[in-house]
Amino acid sequence: MVNRIVGALWVVGVALISSLVSILMGIIYFGVTLWIIKMASEYFFGGAVEANWAVLSAAIVATGAVLAGALERKSE
């Protein structure tokens, strides 16, 4: 009985840690993507893009990448 409780707590702990790591990696990926979009707009178009559009485009790219990674089918 005690082993089942410890096992369940272990699973919950691992799930919480993996969720926190996932969220942290998503935030880091969003920041890097935002930086790339801002630098690319300055380099290619000669001017900075408005912050609202940069954040929106980085959010769309980061969300797509995170979802694609989560939904990726493993080849058999």
MIVOZA-516349 format. One record per residue: residue number from 1; residue in three letters; chain; y, x, z of N, C-alpha, C, O, CB in turn. Coordinates in nm, 4 decimals, m for minus. Each point is the difference from the previous one (the first is absolute). Glycine has a CB too. Layout:
<recs>
REC   resi   resn   chain         ny         nx         nz        cay        cax        caz         cy         cx         cz         oy         ox         oz        cby        cbx        cbz
REC    NUM    ALA       A          Y          X          Z          Y          X          Z          Y          X          Z          Y          X          Z          Y          X          Z
...
</recs>
This chain:
<recs>
REC   resi   resn   chain         ny         nx         nz        cay        cax        caz         cy         cx         cz         oy         ox         oz        cby        cbx        cbz
REC      1    MET       A    m0.1199     0.0816     0.0000     0.1199    m0.0816     0.0000     0.1269     0.0864     0.0000     0.0950    m0.0254    m0.0740    m0.2224    m0.1541     0.1947
REC      2    VAL       A     0.1254     0.2811    m0.0361     0.1160     0.0898     0.0087     0.0171     0.0758    m0.1314     0.1122     0.0238    m0.0447    m0.1452     0.0000     0.2943
REC      3    ASN       A    m0.0784     0.0135    m0.3104     0.0071     0.0721    m0.1281     0.0641    m0.0853    m0.1085     0.0729     0.0521    m0.0844    m0.2768     0.0769     0.1484
REC      4    ARG       A     0.1782    m0.2579    m0.0630     0.0598    m0.0890    m0.1000     0.1505    m0.0107     0.0210     0.0764    m0.0024    m0.0966    m0.2913    m0.1266     0.0818
REC      5    ILE       A     0.2575     0.1227     0.1401     0.1440    m0.0087     0.0297     0.0694     0.1291    m0.0410     0.1062    m0.0031    m0.0623    m0.1516    m0.1543     0.2541
REC      6    VAL       A    m0.0138     0.2697    m0.1571     0.0577     0.1298    m0.0381     0.0037     0.0133    m0.1520     0.0980     0.0494    m0.0558    m0.1831     0.0541     0.2701
REC      7    GLY       A    m0.0205    m0.1471    m0.2807    m0.0025     0.0053    m0.1459     0.1072    m0.0875    m0.0621     0.0638     0.0393    m0.0977    m0.3066     0.0064     0.1084
REC      8    ALA       A     0.2629    m0.1645     0.0455     0.1034    m0.0895    m0.0519     0.1392     0.0583     0.0225     0.0856    m0.0085    m0.0881    m0.2354    m0.1877     0.1317
REC      9    LEU       A     0.1730     0.2551     0.0732     0.1296     0.0630     0.0270     0.0235     0.1190    m0.0929     0.1124     0.0236    m0.0444    m0.1277    m0.0972     0.2841
REC     10    TRP       A    m0.0901     0.1475    m0.2684     0.0106     0.1135    m0.0922     0.0404    m0.0472    m0.1394     0.0854     0.0608    m0.0645    m0.2591     0.0632     0.1972
REC     11    VAL       A     0.1124    m0.2321    m0.1783     0.0320    m0.0535    m0.1326     0.1441    m0.0482    m0.0043     0.0704     0.0242    m0.0981    m0.3102    m0.0909     0.0655
REC     12    VAL       A     0.2844    m0.0009     0.1371     0.1390    m0.0469     0.0056     0.0962     0.1184     0.0010     0.1028    m0.0033    m0.0676    m0.1761    m0.2034     0.1915
REC     13    GLY       A     0.0411     0.3103    m0.0485     0.0852     0.1187     0.0054     0.0105     0.0702    m0.1339     0.1086     0.0402    m0.0418    m0.1711    m0.0140     0.2788
REC     14    VAL       A    m0.0500    m0.0116    m0.3037    m0.0006     0.0640    m0.1324     0.0791    m0.0842    m0.0994     0.0736     0.0544    m0.0823    m0.2979     0.0504     0.1309
REC     15    ALA       A     0.2098    m0.2370    m0.0420     0.0744    m0.0877    m0.0906     0.1503     0.0106     0.0245     0.0780     0.0032    m0.0952    m0.2742    m0.1593     0.0874
REC     16    LEU       A     0.2372     0.1617     0.1338     0.1429     0.0137     0.0309     0.0556     0.1337    m0.0493     0.1082     0.0052    m0.0584    m0.1407    m0.1524     0.2587
REC     17    ILE       A    m0.0412     0.2534    m0.1767     0.0471     0.1316    m0.0445     0.0075     0.0071    m0.1515     0.0967     0.0531    m0.0546    m0.1958     0.0502     0.2588
REC     18    SER       A    m0.0009    m0.1558    m0.2724     0.0032     0.0037    m0.1463     0.1114    m0.0880    m0.0559     0.0587     0.0326    m0.1031    m0.3047     0.0111     0.1021
REC     19    SER       A     0.2755    m0.1545     0.0679     0.1112    m0.0846    m0.0428     0.1335     0.0714     0.0169     0.0860    m0.0069    m0.0878    m0.2190    m0.1955     0.1495
REC     20    LEU       A     0.1502     0.2706     0.0502     0.1245     0.0743     0.0227     0.0164     0.1135    m0.1007     0.1100     0.0231    m0.0502    m0.1233    m0.0805     0.2935
REC     21    VAL       A    m0.0941     0.1272    m0.2727     0.0063     0.1076    m0.0993     0.0333    m0.0570    m0.1380     0.0774     0.0589    m0.0755    m0.2444     0.0758     0.2088
REC     22    SER       A     0.1081    m0.2489    m0.1648     0.0283    m0.0657    m0.1283     0.1465    m0.0389    m0.0115     0.0626     0.0222    m0.1037    m0.2969    m0.1072     0.0982
REC     23    ILE       A     0.2888     0.0275     0.1111     0.1408    m0.0397    m0.0003     0.0894     0.1225    m0.0125     0.0973    m0.0017    m0.0755    m0.1520    m0.1996     0.2158
REC     24    LEU       A     0.0228     0.3066    m0.0675     0.0795     0.1225    m0.0064    m0.0038     0.0612    m0.1394     0.1030     0.0446    m0.0507    m0.1494    m0.0045     0.2929
REC     25    MET       A    m0.0697    m0.0374    m0.3041    m0.0101     0.0545    m0.1355     0.0762    m0.0865    m0.1004     0.0590     0.0528    m0.0942    m0.2824     0.0453     0.1528
REC     26    GLY       A     0.2229    m0.2296    m0.0398     0.0773    m0.0885    m0.0867     0.1490     0.0259     0.0106     0.0711    m0.0002    m0.1005    m0.2492    m0.1701     0.1236
REC     27    ILE       A     0.2256     0.1927     0.0996     0.1420     0.0299     0.0201     0.0374     0.1333    m0.0635     0.1048     0.0117    m0.0635    m0.1083    m0.1433     0.2766
REC     28    ILE       A    m0.0810     0.2310    m0.1961     0.0263     0.1308    m0.0610    m0.0012    m0.0117    m0.1522     0.0869     0.0555    m0.0673    m0.1903     0.0604     0.2661
REC     29    TYR       A     0.0057    m0.1877    m0.2530    m0.0075    m0.0175    m0.1448     0.1223    m0.0737    m0.0523     0.0519     0.0340    m0.1063    m0.3014    m0.0360     0.1202
REC     30    PHE       A     0.2963    m0.0989     0.0598     0.1205    m0.0727    m0.0396     0.1208     0.0935    m0.0031     0.0794    m0.0041    m0.0940    m0.1743    m0.2070     0.1931
REC     31    GLY       A     0.1087     0.2942     0.0020     0.1128     0.0933     0.0048    m0.0018     0.0991    m0.1147     0.1034     0.0272    m0.0609    m0.1016    m0.0516     0.3065
REC     32    VAL       A    m0.1188     0.0782    m0.2751    m0.0117     0.0952    m0.1113     0.0293    m0.0695    m0.1328     0.0683     0.0557    m0.0859    m0.2387     0.0774     0.2159
REC     33    THR       A     0.1188    m0.2537    m0.1463     0.0248    m0.0751    m0.1232     0.1478    m0.0327    m0.0153     0.0547     0.0097    m0.1098    m0.2852    m0.1059     0.1234
REC     34    LEU       A     0.2947     0.0580     0.0945     0.1437    m0.0290    m0.0034     0.0787     0.1242    m0.0409     0.0924    m0.0084    m0.0809    m0.1228    m0.1667     0.2594
REC     35    TRP       A    m0.0057     0.2887    m0.1233     0.0680     0.1244    m0.0347    m0.0203     0.0332    m0.1479     0.0944     0.0402    m0.0679    m0.1250     0.0420     0.3040
REC     36    ILE       A    m0.0917    m0.0987    m0.2861    m0.0287     0.0288    m0.1411     0.0804    m0.0922    m0.0907     0.0539     0.0450    m0.1012    m0.2849     0.0322     0.1628
REC     37    ILE       A     0.2399    m0.2046    m0.0274     0.0750    m0.0953    m0.0830     0.1481     0.0347    m0.0014     0.0642    m0.0052    m0.1049    m0.2323    m0.1734     0.1573
REC     38    LYS       A     0.2225     0.2139     0.0636     0.1423     0.0359     0.0044     0.0281     0.1273    m0.0783     0.0990     0.0065    m0.0728    m0.0811    m0.1167     0.2956
REC     39    MET       A    m0.1024     0.2111    m0.2096     0.0195     0.1246    m0.0732    m0.0185    m0.0204    m0.1507     0.0749     0.0562    m0.0799    m0.1535     0.0711     0.2817
REC     40    ALA       A    m0.0197    m0.2064    m0.2401    m0.0248    m0.0241    m0.1422     0.1152    m0.0769    m0.0637     0.0367     0.0266    m0.1144    m0.2831    m0.0264     0.1591
REC     41    SER       A     0.3032    m0.0949     0.0284     0.1121    m0.0755    m0.0567     0.1222     0.0895    m0.0186     0.0732    m0.0143    m0.0979    m0.1601    m0.1947     0.2066
REC     42    GLU       A     0.1088     0.3003    m0.0160     0.1121     0.0927    m0.0158    m0.0255     0.0985    m0.1141     0.0920     0.0342    m0.0744    m0.0417    m0.0564     0.3195
REC     43    TYR       A    m0.1737     0.0674    m0.2589    m0.0323     0.0990    m0.1026     0.0010    m0.0607    m0.1398     0.0574     0.0576    m0.0924    m0.1943     0.0653     0.2605
REC     44    PHE       A     0.0738    m0.2387    m0.1839    m0.0134    m0.0581    m0.1332     0.1213    m0.0814    m0.0437     0.0353    m0.0005    m0.1179    m0.2782    m0.0047     0.1569
REC     45    PHE       A     0.3068    m0.0636     0.0553     0.1108    m0.0890    m0.0372     0.1364     0.0541     0.0396     0.1018    m0.0615    m0.0317    m0.2578    m0.1276     0.0553
REC     46    GLY       A     0.1605     0.3010     0.0438     0.1253     0.0639     0.0329     0.0767    m0.0647     0.1131     0.1092     0.0465     0.0328    m0.1015     0.0215    m0.2642
REC     47    GLY       A    m0.0580    m0.1696     0.2906     0.0675    m0.0654     0.1121    m0.1007    m0.0566     0.0968    m0.1161    m0.0234    m0.0334     0.3097    m0.0304    m0.1127
REC     48    ALA       A    m0.1463     0.0327     0.2661    m0.0898    m0.0529     0.1037    m0.0182    m0.1503    m0.0184     0.0935    m0.0719    m0.0354    m0.0200     0.2529     0.1956
REC     49    VAL       A    m0.1924    m0.2253    m0.1360    m0.0298    m0.1426    m0.0041     0.0441    m0.0602     0.1338     0.0032     0.0692     0.1017    m0.2006    m0.0353    m0.2631
REC     50    GLU       A     0.2309    m0.1622     0.1605     0.0380    m0.0644     0.1253    m0.1164     0.0038     0.0977    m0.1163    m0.0043    m0.0401     0.2777    m0.1448    m0.0821
REC     51    ALA       A    m0.1293     0.1572     0.2498    m0.1034     0.0130     0.1033    m0.0948    m0.1188     0.0004    m0.1200     0.0169     0.0214     0.2788     0.1167     0.1154
REC     52    ASN       A    m0.1070    m0.2530    m0.1601    m0.0853    m0.1197     0.0016    m0.1077     0.0075    m0.1073    m0.1158    m0.0327     0.0260     0.3080    m0.1012     0.0612
REC     53    TRP       A    m0.1553     0.1767    m0.2073    m0.0963     0.0080    m0.1090    m0.0987     0.1130     0.0217    m0.1171    m0.0123    m0.0360     0.2873    m0.0823    m0.1182
REC     54    ALA       A    m0.1249     0.2040     0.2123    m0.0905     0.1109     0.0285    m0.1047    m0.0405     0.1032    m0.1182     0.0310    m0.0154     0.3016     0.1315    m0.0383
REC     55    VAL       A    m0.1406    m0.2313     0.1577    m0.0935    m0.0444     0.1040    m0.0981    m0.1023    m0.0562    m0.1192     0.0047     0.0303     0.2937     0.0375     0.1458
REC     56    LEU       A    m0.1243    m0.1351    m0.2583    m0.0882    m0.1006    m0.0593    m0.1058     0.0648    m0.0890    m0.1179    m0.0343     0.0089     0.3054    m0.1318    m0.0007
REC     57    SER       A    m0.1465     0.2585    m0.0931    m0.0968     0.0631    m0.0895    m0.0987     0.0873     0.0772    m0.1181     0.0037    m0.0343     0.2891    m0.0075    m0.1485
REC     58    ALA       A    m0.1249     0.0737     0.2858    m0.0914     0.0807     0.0812    m0.0977    m0.0882     0.0758    m0.1166     0.0361     0.0161     0.2925     0.1399     0.0061
REC     59    ALA       A    m0.1297    m0.2910     0.0245    m0.0891    m0.0921     0.0708    m0.1071    m0.0553    m0.0925    m0.1157    m0.0136     0.0398     0.3026    m0.0458     0.1141
REC     60    ILE       A    m0.1494     0.0276    m0.2762    m0.0980    m0.0521    m0.0957    m0.1030     0.1066    m0.0350    m0.1196    m0.0285    m0.0038     0.2926    m0.1280    m0.0887
REC     61    VAL       A    m0.1281     0.2785     0.0669    m0.0923     0.1078    m0.0347    m0.0917     0.0336     0.1180    m0.1206     0.0167    m0.0181     0.2904     0.0747    m0.1438
REC     62    ALA       A    m0.1131    m0.0814     0.2823    m0.0807     0.0341     0.1172    m0.1009    m0.1096     0.0323    m0.1143     0.0292     0.0349     0.3052     0.1053     0.0535
REC     63    THR       A    m0.1492    m0.2605    m0.1000    m0.0916    m0.1107     0.0265    m0.1138    m0.0007    m0.1007    m0.1159    m0.0194     0.0368     0.3044    m0.1137     0.0604
REC     64    GLY       A    m0.1561     0.1539    m0.2236    m0.1043     0.0051    m0.1024    m0.0979     0.1136     0.0232    m0.1204    m0.0169    m0.0193     0.2803    m0.0827    m0.1406
REC     65    ALA       A    m0.1099     0.2140     0.2007    m0.0884     0.1142     0.0226    m0.0896    m0.0215     0.1213    m0.1186     0.0326    m0.0038     0.2900     0.1161    m0.0995
REC     66    VAL       A    m0.1156    m0.2033     0.2102    m0.0793    m0.0248     0.1200    m0.1060    m0.1063    m0.0272    m0.1148     0.0151     0.0418     0.3114     0.0479     0.1022
REC     67    LEU       A    m0.1595    m0.1696    m0.2133    m0.0975    m0.1049    m0.0331    m0.1074     0.0514    m0.0951    m0.1175    m0.0335     0.0150     0.2956    m0.1384     0.0178
REC     68    ALA       A    m0.1390     0.2518    m0.1289    m0.0984     0.0552    m0.0927    m0.0979     0.0906     0.0729    m0.1195    m0.0001    m0.0298     0.2869    m0.0133    m0.1556
REC     69    GLY       A    m0.1174     0.0902     0.2803    m0.0893     0.0849     0.0786    m0.0922    m0.0798     0.0898    m0.1154     0.0377     0.0202     0.2878     0.1380    m0.0268
REC     70    ALA       A    m0.1229    m0.2849     0.0602    m0.0811    m0.0814     0.0902    m0.1034    m0.0822    m0.0755    m0.1087    m0.0254     0.0518     0.3010     0.0157     0.1055
REC     71    LEU       A    m0.1598    m0.0317    m0.2786    m0.0885    m0.0865    m0.0758    m0.0858     0.0762    m0.1004    m0.0718    m0.0607    m0.0794     0.2379    m0.1198     0.1086
REC     72    GLU       A    m0.1588     0.3118    m0.0259    m0.0724     0.0820    m0.0971    m0.1503    m0.0200     0.0160    m0.0536     0.0031     0.1108     0.2404     0.1661    m0.1104
REC     73    ARG       A    m0.2522    m0.1894    m0.1124    m0.1450    m0.0133     0.0009    m0.0619     0.1380    m0.0058     0.0414     0.0846    m0.0792    m0.0286    m0.3099    m0.0329
REC     74    LYS       A    m0.1094     0.2470     0.1943    m0.0718     0.1274    m0.0011    m0.1044    m0.0031    m0.1105    m0.0752    m0.0965    m0.0140     0.1133     0.1281     0.2625
REC     75    SER       A    m0.0413     0.0765    m0.3270    m0.0993     0.0039    m0.1071    m0.1379     0.0228     0.0616    m0.0157     0.0737     0.0973     0.1875     0.0150    m0.2630
REC     76    GLU       A    m0.2686    m0.1526     0.1071    m0.1356     0.0069     0.0559    m0.0807     0.1068    m0.0649    m0.1164     0.0193     0.0352     0.1264    m0.2575     0.0155
</recs>
